[in-house]
Every structure is written in C-alpha cells, then in structure tokens.
C-alpha cells in the first residue's frame, strides 16, 4: 500500500486497517505505528494476503494528541508474484522465533527445510502444495523433535518446482 499526505504538521503516524468486506469489520494489521515523515510519502507491505483475492483498506491517521481520523476505504486485488523468491528471515539474528517469507508465482509443491552448519537437516517447516502469493512460515528455533537448538548459524532452503534457494540466519540465545 502506498499513500501520500499534503502536509505533516500534527501527525504522529498511521495505522493500516484491513477487511475482506467494504463495510467491515476492519482490523489493524501493522504492529507499530507507521511514523510520520517530512516527505509525506508512505508505504506498507501487507504480508497477510493471498493472491487473486480482494481486500479493503483504511488508513487511520493519529495526531500528536492521540485523535484519530479515518481515511478510505480503498480496495485492492492481490496479484501473484511474477517470480519465485526466498526472502531474508526477520528478525535476523533472532530469539526465540523468526519469520521466513517467500514468493510463489503459481501453485506449487513447496519444501522449506532448516539445516545446521554441518548440512544436517534439523527441521522441516513445510512439505505441501501451496497457493501462489507471498507465504510466511515461523521457525521457533527447535528441531523436528521439539528440542531447542543452540546459538549458531543455520541455513534455510526452499524447493518450489524447479526453484531452489538457500539463505543463512543466526539464532542467538
């Protein structure tokens, strides 16, 4: 989502609200206030949506006194990503959990696996057919048996059709 304001005089920031219906109910989807800035240009990436589905958004502007002004709604139909992509986990380093996101341009069988530095598999997060769109999985720093893993570097690997990618992450305790 992208929006622009005419002036930033008394604004503390914005909350982003989403609904599946134009009339609501709307729920806040940002964890922290989108802070006001001098340029008056803003963007927010909604990772909780599915490709080919319609969503409605409102922007709730919060002024420095805590008063709210609601803008919208606007509608958006989410398109599928154009290419496969494995994103960097967030947060990184992490403790106790991290989110791993990836883009799928079409429905495909996905395998997402965590490995230690010796190349040994420690956790299989996903092994299933998934829909096109941006997907996110949370890893809690545990192995397949539920045992908490030690501080260290780990790799995560995705296989989605012919697409294969690997990234590194750090678990800190």
MDTraj code that builds the backbone (N, CA, C; nanometers):
import mdtraj as md
import numpy as np

residues = "UNK UNK UNK UNK UNK UNK UNK UNK UNK UNK UNK UNK UNK UNK UNK UNK UNK UNK UNK UNK UNK UNK UNK UNK UNK UNK UNK UNK UNK UNK UNK UNK UNK UNK UNK UNK UNK UNK UNK UNK UNK UNK UNK UNK UNK UNK UNK UNK UNK UNK UNK UNK UNK UNK UNK UNK UNK UNK UNK UNK UNK UNK UNK UNK UNK UNK UNK UNK UNK UNK UNK UNK UNK UNK UNK UNK UNK UNK UNK UNK UNK UNK UNK UNK UNK UNK UNK UNK UNK UNK UNK UNK UNK UNK UNK UNK UNK UNK UNK UNK UNK UNK UNK UNK UNK UNK UNK UNK UNK UNK UNK UNK UNK UNK UNK UNK UNK UNK UNK UNK UNK UNK UNK UNK UNK UNK UNK UNK UNK UNK UNK UNK UNK UNK UNK UNK UNK UNK UNK UNK UNK UNK UNK UNK UNK UNK UNK UNK UNK UNK UNK UNK UNK UNK UNK UNK UNK UNK UNK UNK UNK UNK UNK UNK UNK UNK UNK UNK UNK UNK UNK UNK UNK".split()
xyz = np.array([
    [0.0850, -0.1166, 0.0000],
    [0.0000, 0.0000, 0.0000],
    [0.0896, 0.1229, 0.0000],
    [0.0513, 0.2221, -0.0769],
    [0.1250, 0.3475, -0.0798],
    [0.0256, 0.4616, -0.0680],
    [0.0622, 0.5643, 0.0096],
    [-0.0214, 0.6829, 0.0190],
    [0.0662, 0.8042, 0.0431],
    [0.0060, 0.9212, 0.0185],
    [0.0773, 1.0468, 0.0320],
    [-0.0129, 1.1475, 0.1009],
    [0.0465, 1.2323, 0.1843],
    [-0.0288, 1.3372, 0.2521],
    [0.0189, 1.4734, 0.2015],
    [-0.0665, 1.5746, 0.2175],
    [-0.0326, 1.7097, 0.1715],
    [0.0674, 1.7771, 0.2647],
    [0.0524, 1.7585, 0.3940],
    [0.1419, 1.8219, 0.4909],
    [0.1472, 1.7378, 0.6175],
    [0.2593, 1.7450, 0.6858],
    [0.2771, 1.6736, 0.8122],
    [0.3015, 1.7759, 0.9226],
    [0.1942, 1.8266, 0.9786],
    [0.2066, 1.9299, 1.0813],
    [0.1827, 1.8716, 1.2204],
    [0.0766, 1.7935, 1.2331],
    [0.0350, 1.7459, 1.3640],
    [0.0184, 1.5937, 1.3670],
    [0.0804, 1.5227, 1.2738],
    [0.0591, 1.3787, 1.2629],
    [0.1682, 1.3011, 1.3363],
    [0.1251, 1.2046, 1.4187],
    [0.2193, 1.1138, 1.4838],
    [0.2481, 0.9945, 1.3939],
    [0.1467, 0.9540, 1.3149],
    [0.1646, 0.8401, 1.2262],
    [0.0318, 0.7781, 1.1883],
    [0.0387, 0.6540, 1.1385],
    [-0.0778, 0.5894, 1.0790],
    [-0.0876, 0.4435, 1.1207],
    [-0.2115, 0.3965, 1.1289],
    [-0.2398, 0.2546, 1.1405],
    [-0.3050, 0.2106, 1.0102],
    [-0.2764, 0.0882, 0.9697],
    [-0.3330, 0.0322, 0.8477],
    [-0.4368, -0.0718, 0.8897],
    [-0.5583, -0.0565, 0.8368],
    [-0.6685, -0.1461, 0.8709],
    [-0.7107, -0.2236, 0.7475],
    [-0.7474, -0.3509, 0.7649],
    [-0.7848, -0.4369, 0.6520],
    [-0.9136, -0.5109, 0.6833],
    [-0.9918, -0.5355, 0.5762],
    [-1.1133, -0.6152, 0.5869],
    [-1.1327, -0.6922, 0.4576],
    [-1.2096, -0.7993, 0.4651],
    [-1.2483, -0.8729, 0.3440],
    [-1.3755, -0.8147, 0.2839],
    [-1.4466, -0.7288, 0.3611],
    [-1.5702, -0.6666, 0.3149],
    [-1.5576, -0.5155, 0.3251],
    [-1.6133, -0.4435, 0.2292],
    [-1.6041, -0.2985, 0.2281],
    [-1.6654, -0.2367, 0.3543],
    [-1.7713, -0.2968, 0.4050],
    [-1.8390, -0.2428, 0.5230],
    [-1.7743, -0.2882, 0.6543],
    [-1.6721, -0.3740, 0.6459],
    [-1.6009, -0.4160, 0.7655],
    [-1.6483, -0.5512, 0.8158],
    [-1.6019, -0.5929, 0.9302],
    [-1.5191, -0.5171, 1.0234],
    [-1.3733, -0.5076, 0.9764],
    [-1.3069, -0.3977, 1.0136],
    [-1.1667, -0.3748, 0.9813],
    [-1.0819, -0.4048, 1.1036],
    [-0.9634, -0.4626, 1.0785],
    [-0.8721, -0.4868, 1.1892],
    [-0.7354, -0.4290, 1.1557],
    [-0.6684, -0.3819, 1.2584],
    [-0.5344, -0.3232, 1.2437],
    [-0.4368, -0.4339, 1.2063],
    [-0.3519, -0.4098, 1.1053],
    [-0.2574, -0.5121, 1.0615],
    [-0.1118, -0.4735, 1.0855],
    [-0.0853, -0.3478, 1.1200],
    [0.0531, -0.3083, 1.1497],
    [0.0793, -0.3260, 1.2987],
    [0.1982, -0.3751, 1.3320],
    [0.2313, -0.3977, 1.4727],
    [0.2778, -0.2689, 1.5401],
    [0.3371, -0.1781, 1.4623],
    [0.3832, -0.0497, 1.5150],
    [0.3262, 0.0602, 1.4284],
    [0.3082, 0.1778, 1.4866],
    [0.2590, 0.2937, 1.4141],
    [0.3526, 0.3245, 1.2984],
    [0.2962, 0.3470, 1.1783],
    [0.3767, 0.3922, 1.0639],
    [0.4058, 0.5386, 1.0910],
    [0.5291, 0.5703, 1.1249],
    [0.5656, 0.7037, 1.1726],
    [0.5532, 0.8094, 1.0632],
    [0.5082, 0.9283, 1.1042],
    [0.5002, 1.0424, 1.0124],
    [0.6407, 1.0830, 0.9696],
    [0.6520, 1.1374, 0.8477],
    [0.7812, 1.1842, 0.7987],
    [0.7649, 1.3154, 0.7230],
    [0.8739, 1.3861, 0.6989],
    [0.8700, 1.5176, 0.6351],
    [0.8208, 1.5114, 0.4912],
    [0.8521, 1.4047, 0.4198],
    [0.8154, 1.3920, 0.2793],
    [0.6667, 1.3666, 0.2589],
    [0.6003, 1.3077, 0.3567],
    [0.4587, 1.2779, 0.3455],
    [0.4277, 1.1629, 0.2516],
    [0.5265, 1.0761, 0.2259],
    [0.5071, 0.9581, 0.1409],
    [0.5248, 0.8334, 0.2267],
    [0.4309, 0.7390, 0.2096],
    [0.4287, 0.6213, 0.2959],
    [0.4035, 0.4954, 0.2153],
    [0.4534, 0.3844, 0.2693],
    [0.4223, 0.2543, 0.2096],
    [0.4164, 0.1507, 0.3212],
    [0.3359, 0.0496, 0.2977],
    [0.3219, -0.0604, 0.3927],
    [0.2984, -0.1868, 0.3121],
    [0.3719, -0.2933, 0.3437],
    [0.3559, -0.4208, 0.2749],
    [0.2714, -0.5123, 0.3621],
    [0.1591, -0.5536, 0.3095],
    [0.0686, -0.6442, 0.3798],
    [0.1052, -0.7875, 0.3422],
    [0.1681, -0.8590, 0.4352],
    [0.2116, -0.9960, 0.4071],
    [0.1050, -1.0994, 0.4403],
    [-0.0085, -1.0558, 0.4925],
    [-0.1125, -1.1497, 0.5333],
    [-0.2235, -1.1676, 0.4318],
    [-0.1925, -1.1547, 0.3030],
    [-0.2942, -1.1653, 0.1985],
    [-0.2637, -1.2809, 0.1049],
    [-0.3640, -1.3170, 0.0249],
    [-0.3492, -1.4261, -0.0708],
    [-0.3719, -1.3749, -0.2128],
    [-0.2982, -1.4308, -0.3073],
    [-0.3081, -1.3900, -0.4471],
    [-0.4493, -1.4123, -0.5003],
    [-0.4897, -1.3238, -0.5887],
    [-0.6180, -1.3296, -0.6592],
    [-0.7379, -1.3051, -0.5680],
    [-0.7171, -1.2467, -0.4502],
    [-0.8272, -1.2159, -0.3594],
    [-0.8353, -1.0657, -0.3369],
    [-0.9573, -1.0161, -0.3092],
    [-0.9820, -0.8730, -0.2901],
    [-0.9851, -0.8393, -0.1416],
    [-0.9212, -0.7253, -0.1087],
    [-0.9174, -0.6751, 0.0277],
    [-0.9538, -0.5275, 0.0271],
    [-1.0009, -0.4790, 0.1420],
    [-1.0353, -0.3392, 0.1595],
    [-0.9479, -0.2823, 0.2709],
    [-0.9010, -0.1595, 0.2498],
    [-0.8094, -0.0957, 0.3450],
    [-0.8594, 0.0414, 0.3859],
    [-0.8294, 0.0755, 0.5105],
    [-0.8486, 0.2103, 0.5613],
    [-0.7190, 0.2521, 0.6293],
    [-0.6904, 0.3824, 0.6235],
    [-0.5741, 0.4384, 0.6911],
    [-0.6268, 0.5214, 0.8072],
    [-0.5805, 0.4910, 0.9269],
    [-0.6222, 0.5612, 1.0477],
    [-0.5082, 0.6545, 1.0888],
    [-0.5255, 0.7840, 1.0645],
    [-0.4217, 0.8820, 1.0972],
    [-0.4350, 0.9238, 1.2430],
    [-0.3245, 0.9166, 1.3159],
    [-0.3221, 0.9518, 1.4576],
    [-0.2444, 1.0823, 1.4732],
    [-0.3083, 1.1847, 1.5338],
    [-0.2365, 1.3114, 1.5525],
    [-0.1582, 1.3087, 1.6840],
    [-0.0834, 1.4149, 1.7099],
    [0.0042, 1.4195, 1.8269],
    [-0.0722, 1.4188, 1.9590],
    [-0.2015, 1.4507, 1.9553],
    [-0.2839, 1.4461, 2.0760],
    [-0.3534, 1.3105, 2.0929],
    [-0.3351, 1.2203, 1.9977],
    [-0.3953, 1.0879, 2.0059],
    [-0.5293, 1.0757, 1.9368],
    [-0.5759, 1.1814, 1.8696],
    [-0.7024, 1.1777, 1.7963],
    [-0.6840, 1.1029, 1.6646],
    [-0.7876, 1.0322, 1.6226],
    [-0.7791, 0.9509, 1.5011],
    [-0.8707, 1.0064, 1.3925],
    [-0.8210, 1.0051, 1.2682],
    [-0.9002, 1.0406, 1.1508],
    [-0.8913, 0.9252, 1.0533],
    [-1.0056, 0.8699, 1.0160],
    [-1.0108, 0.7526, 0.9295],
    [-1.0208, 0.7942, 0.7830],
    [-0.9400, 0.7340, 0.6956],
    [-0.9404, 0.7600, 0.5521],
    [-0.9692, 0.6295, 0.4788],
    [-1.0498, 0.6380, 0.3748],
    [-1.0801, 0.5192, 0.2956],
    [-1.2224, 0.4754, 0.3163],
    [-1.2610, 0.3614, 0.2713],
    [-1.1760, 0.2505, 0.2267],
    [-1.1392, 0.2587, 0.0783],
    [-1.0341, 0.1840, 0.0461],
    [-0.9971, 0.1561, -0.0925],
    [-0.9919, 0.0045, -0.1065],
    [-1.0044, -0.0443, -0.2290],
    [-0.9970, -0.1889, -0.2494],
    [-0.8747, -0.2236, -0.3315],
    [-0.8278, -0.3437, -0.3128],
    [-0.7130, -0.3929, -0.3891],
    [-0.7294, -0.5423, -0.4101],
    [-0.7026, -0.5852, -0.5336],
    [-0.6973, -0.7269, -0.5639],
    [-0.5512, -0.7647, -0.5738],
    [-0.5114, -0.8627, -0.4972],
    [-0.3706, -0.9009, -0.4882],
    [-0.3329, -0.9862, -0.6080],
    [-0.2283, -0.9451, -0.6775],
    [-0.1787, -1.0251, -0.7891],
    [-0.0712, -1.1211, -0.7378],
    [-0.0514, -1.2267, -0.8108],
    [0.0525, -1.3225, -0.7742],
    [0.1894, -1.2623, -0.8067],
    [0.2929, -1.2975, -0.7308],
    [0.4278, -1.2521, -0.7642],
    [0.4655, -1.2982, -0.9047],
    [0.5553, -1.2252, -0.9689],
    [0.5978, -1.2601, -1.1047],
    [0.7053, -1.3679, -1.1054],
    [0.7820, -1.3772, -0.9965],
    [0.8916, -1.4740, -0.9904],
    [0.8964, -1.5398, -0.8534],
    [0.9643, -1.6533, -0.8472],
    [0.9929, -1.7170, -0.7200],
    [1.0984, -1.6342, -0.6482],
    [1.0876, -1.6275, -0.5158],
    [1.1879, -1.5548, -0.4380],
    [1.1864, -1.6053, -0.2943],
    [1.3048, -1.6206, -0.2372],
    [1.3200, -1.6529, -0.0959],
    [1.3743, -1.5285, -0.0280],
    [1.3011, -1.4738, 0.0678],
    [1.3400, -1.3503, 0.1342],
    [1.4239, -1.3791, 0.2577],
    [1.4970, -1.2771, 0.3034],
    [1.5754, -1.2906, 0.4257],
    [1.4802, -1.3003, 0.5444],
    [1.5102, -1.3913, 0.6352],
    [1.4254, -1.4063, 0.7545],
    [1.4268, -1.2780, 0.8368],
    [1.3216, -1.2595, 0.9169],
    [1.3122, -1.1410, 1.0016],
    [1.2494, -1.1801, 1.1343],
    [1.3040, -1.1399, 1.2466],
    [1.4310, -1.0689, 1.2579],
    [1.5491, -1.1643, 1.2405],
    [1.6628, -1.1063, 1.2152],
    [1.7866, -1.1826, 1.1998],
    [1.9013, -1.0959, 1.2487],
    [1.9717, -1.1343, 1.3535],
    [1.9578, -1.2550, 1.4345],
    [1.8239, -1.2566, 1.5091],
    [1.7883, -1.3748, 1.5601],
    [1.6589, -1.3891, 1.6253],
    [1.6675, -1.4716, 1.7525],
    [1.5695, -1.4508, 1.8386],
    [1.5453, -1.5274, 1.9588],
    [1.4130, -1.4779, 2.0146],
    [1.3118, -1.5556, 2.0294],
    [1.3082, -1.7008, 2.0182],
    [1.2579, -1.7507, 1.8837],
    [1.2020, -1.6616, 1.7974],
    [1.1448, -1.7087, 1.6710],
    [1.1742, -1.6098, 1.5595],
    [1.1631, -1.6596, 1.4353],
    [1.1852, -1.5753, 1.3185],
    [1.0846, -1.6136, 1.2103],
    [1.0578, -1.5188, 1.1213],
    [0.9651, -1.5416, 1.0094],
    [1.0434, -1.5555, 0.8801],
    [1.0078, -1.6555, 0.8020],
    [1.0701, -1.6802, 0.6719],
    [0.9621, -1.6636, 0.5663],
    [0.9814, -1.5682, 0.4758],
    [0.8827, -1.5405, 0.3714],
    [0.9388, -1.5758, 0.2347],
    [0.8478, -1.6124, 0.1444],
    [0.8871, -1.6471, 0.0087],
    [0.7711, -1.6208, -0.0856],
    [0.8061, -1.5913, -0.2103],
    [0.7071, -1.5577, -0.3127],
    [0.6908, -1.6746, -0.4088],
    [0.5637, -1.7068, -0.4380],
    [0.5312, -1.8150, -0.5305],
    [0.4449, -1.7582, -0.6436],
    [0.4916, -1.7588, -0.7679],
    [0.4117, -1.7051, -0.8777],
    [0.2992, -1.7979, -0.9237],
    [0.3009, -1.9209, -0.8760],
    [0.1951, -2.0165, -0.9116],
    [0.1811, -2.1182, -0.7988],
    [0.0715, -2.1925, -0.7991],
    [0.0538, -2.3009, -0.7022],
    [0.1629, -2.4051, -0.7280],
    [0.2287, -2.4500, -0.6225],
    [0.3413, -2.5405, -0.6405],
    [0.3676, -2.6174, -0.5105],
    [0.4291, -2.7346, -0.5238],
    [0.4733, -2.8111, -0.4081],
    [0.5954, -2.7411, -0.3491],
    [0.5891, -2.7093, -0.2200],
    [0.6964, -2.6355, -0.1533],
    [0.7548, -2.7212, -0.0426],
    [0.8886, -2.7210, -0.0367],
    [0.9599, -2.7847, 0.0730],
    [1.0542, -2.6795, 0.1310],
    [1.0346, -2.6467, 0.2581],
    [1.1184, -2.5486, 0.3272],
    [1.1833, -2.6187, 0.4453],
    [1.3170, -2.6224, 0.4447],
    [1.3914, -2.7025, 0.5412],
    [1.5009, -2.6192, 0.6058],
    [1.5246, -2.6441, 0.7356],
    [1.6299, -2.5773, 0.8120],
    [1.7454, -2.6764, 0.8301],
    [1.8705, -2.6270, 0.8092],
    [1.9907, -2.7084, 0.8237],
    [2.0886, -2.6398, 0.9188],
    [2.1684, -2.7204, 0.9911],
    [2.2768, -2.6631, 1.0701],
    [2.3986, -2.6426, 0.9794],
    [2.5080, -2.5901, 1.0350],
    [2.6263, -2.5608, 0.9533],
    [2.6965, -2.6853, 0.8996],
    [2.6673, -2.8007, 0.9575],
    [2.7246, -2.9256, 0.9067],
    [2.6433, -2.9812, 0.7899],
    [2.5322, -2.9116, 0.7569],
    [2.4473, -2.9575, 0.6478],
    [2.3454, -3.0613, 0.6900],
    [2.3319, -3.0826, 0.8216],
    [2.2343, -3.1799, 0.8725],
    [2.0974, -3.1134, 0.8844],
    [1.9967, -3.1835, 0.8376],
    [1.8603, -3.1310, 0.8497],
    [1.8203, -3.1289, 0.9964],
    [1.7697, -3.0137, 1.0429],
    [1.7236, -3.0053, 1.1807],
    [1.5725, -2.9864, 1.1894],
    [1.5115, -2.9295, 1.0832],
    [1.3666, -2.9076, 1.0885],
    [1.3101, -2.8940, 0.9483],
    [1.2007, -2.9626, 0.9238],
    [1.1257, -2.9440, 0.8004],
    [1.0037, -2.8597, 0.8365],
    [1.0002, -2.7369, 0.7852],
    [0.8897, -2.6464, 0.8166],
    [0.7698, -2.6678, 0.7257],
    [0.7957, -2.6952, 0.5983],
    [0.6874, -2.7096, 0.5004],
    [0.7211, -2.8229, 0.4059],
    [0.6197, -2.9015, 0.3708],
    [0.6301, -3.0010, 0.2648],
    [0.4877, -3.0247, 0.2152],
    [0.4389, -2.9295, 0.1327],
    [0.2996, -2.9346, 0.0885],
    [0.2771, -2.8470, -0.0344],
    [0.1675, -2.8684, -0.1009],
    [0.1246, -2.7840, -0.2114],
    [0.0745, -2.6527, -0.1533],
    [0.1282, -2.5402, -0.2036],
    [0.0863, -2.4090, -0.1549],
    [0.0386, -2.3220, -0.2698],
    [-0.0515, -2.2294, -0.2370],
    [-0.1082, -2.1392, -0.3363],
    [-0.0100, -2.0291, -0.3730],
    [-0.0265, -1.9748, -0.4929],
    [0.0534, -1.8617, -0.5385],
    [0.0358, -1.7447, -0.4435],
    [0.1410, -1.6665, -0.4266],
    [0.1361, -1.5485, -0.3407],
    [0.2555, -1.5438, -0.2490],
    [0.2528, -1.4497, -0.1570],
    [0.3578, -1.4371, -0.0571],
    [0.3214, -1.5253, 0.0616],
    [0.4091, -1.6153, 0.0970],
    [0.3869, -1.7088, 0.2074],
    [0.4868, -1.6781, 0.3186],
    [0.4476, -1.7022, 0.4433],
    [0.5365, -1.6810, 0.5573],
    [0.5243, -1.7981, 0.6532],
    [0.6381, -1.8477, 0.6970],
    [0.6448, -1.9544, 0.7962],
    [0.7262, -1.9036, 0.9144],
    [0.6888, -1.9449, 1.0341],
    [0.7620, -1.9059, 1.1551],
    [0.8407, -2.0258, 1.2048],
    [0.9695, -2.0027, 1.2346],
    [1.0531, -2.1063, 1.2938],
    [1.0850, -2.0664, 1.4370],
    [1.0621, -2.1571, 1.5294],
    [1.0791, -2.1312, 1.6721],
    [1.2150, -2.1734, 1.7272],
    [1.3111, -2.2016, 1.6397],
    [1.4446, -2.2397, 1.6855],
    [1.4523, -2.3803, 1.7420],
    [1.3554, -2.4642, 1.7068],
    [1.3522, -2.6020, 1.7561],
    [1.3696, -2.7003, 1.6406],
    [1.4160, -2.8205, 1.6740],
    [1.4311, -2.9233, 1.5720],
    [1.2998, -2.9986, 1.5522],
    [1.3024, -3.1021, 1.4680],
    [1.1814, -3.1801, 1.4384],
    [1.1225, -3.2493, 1.5617],
    [1.2050, -3.2732, 1.6635],
    [1.1581, -3.3398, 1.7855],
    [1.1133, -3.2413, 1.8936],
    [1.1223, -3.1096, 1.8630],
    [1.0807, -3.0083, 1.9586],
    [1.1903, -2.9607, 2.0519],
    [1.3134, -3.0086, 2.0305],
    [1.4263, -2.9703, 2.1153],
    [1.4787, -2.8338, 2.0730],
    [1.4993, -2.7435, 2.1707],
    [1.5548, -2.6105, 2.1429],
    [1.6984, -2.6259, 2.0941],
    [1.7306, -2.5574, 1.9855],
    [1.8649, -2.5659, 1.9277],
    [1.9563, -2.4580, 1.9856],
    [2.0886, -2.4824, 1.9830],
    [2.1825, -2.3858, 2.0409],
    [2.2044, -2.2641, 1.9508],
    [2.2624, -2.1611, 2.0103],
    [2.3045, -2.0436, 1.9348],
    [2.3925, -2.0881, 1.8190],
    [2.3747, -2.0242, 1.7045],
    [2.4592, -2.0578, 1.5908],
    [2.3999, -2.0119, 1.4593],
    [2.4742, -2.0426, 1.3536],
    [2.4291, -2.0121, 1.2181],
    [2.3524, -2.1317, 1.1632],
    [2.2449, -2.1020, 1.0936],
    [2.1620, -2.2042, 1.0304],
    [2.1307, -2.1602, 0.8893],
    [2.1011, -2.2560, 0.8036],
    [2.0600, -2.2275, 0.6668],
    [1.9153, -2.2728, 0.6483],
    [1.8428, -2.1992, 0.5671],
    [1.7095, -2.2450, 0.5284],
    [1.7052, -2.2540, 0.3779],
    [1.6434, -2.3611, 0.3298],
    [1.6436, -2.3957, 0.1878],
    [1.5009, -2.4182, 0.1411],
    [1.4693, -2.3584, 0.0269],
    [1.3381, -2.3787, -0.0318],
    [1.3527, -2.4526, -0.1631],
    [1.2617, -2.5461, -0.1849],
    [1.2454, -2.6119, -0.3142],
    [1.1000, -2.5901, -0.3526],
    [1.0780, -2.5247, -0.4658],
    [0.9420, -2.4971, -0.5138],
    [0.9437, -2.5175, -0.6645],
    [0.8957, -2.6342, -0.7088],
    [0.9083, -2.6673, -0.8512],
    [1.0560, -2.6777, -0.8853],
    [1.0999, -2.6043, -0.9885],
    [1.2409, -2.6027, -1.0281],
    [1.3226, -2.4990, -0.9515],
    [1.2564, -2.4177, -0.8712],
    [1.3250, -2.3117, -0.7968],
    [1.3853, -2.3674, -0.6689],
    [1.5150, -2.3379, -0.6487],
    [1.5855, -2.3765, -0.5265],
    [1.6675, -2.2565, -0.4812],
    [1.6600, -2.2228, -0.3527],
    [1.7387, -2.1121, -0.2983],
    [1.7719, -2.1416, -0.1527],
    [1.8832, -2.0836, -0.1063],
    [1.9297, -2.1028, 0.0306],
    [1.9689, -1.9664, 0.0886],
    [1.9373, -1.9456, 0.2154],
    [1.9794, -1.8251, 0.2874],
    [2.0286, -1.8662, 0.4258],
    [2.1027, -1.7745, 0.4878],
    [2.1601, -1.8001, 0.6199],
    [2.0918, -1.7131, 0.7243],
    [2.0814, -1.7666, 0.8469],
    [2.0255, -1.6910, 0.9588],
    [2.1003, -1.7261, 1.0861],
    [2.0847, -1.6391, 1.1867],
    [2.1563, -1.6557, 1.3132],
    [2.0576, -1.6661, 1.4286],
    [2.0682, -1.7746, 1.5035],
    [1.9912, -1.7941, 1.6252],
    [2.0811, -1.7537, 1.7419],
    [2.0357, -1.6557, 1.8225],
    [2.1142, -1.6099, 1.9384],
    [2.0316, -1.6304, 2.0641],
    [2.0936, -1.6900, 2.1642],
    [2.0229, -1.7128, 2.2914],
    [2.0791, -1.6230, 2.3985],
])
top = md.Topology()
chain = top.add_chain()
for i, resn in enumerate(residues, 1):
    res = top.add_residue(resn, chain, resSeq=i)
    for name in ("N", "CA", "C"):
        top.add_atom(name, md.element.get_by_symbol(name[0]), res)
traj = md.Trajectory(xyz[None], top)
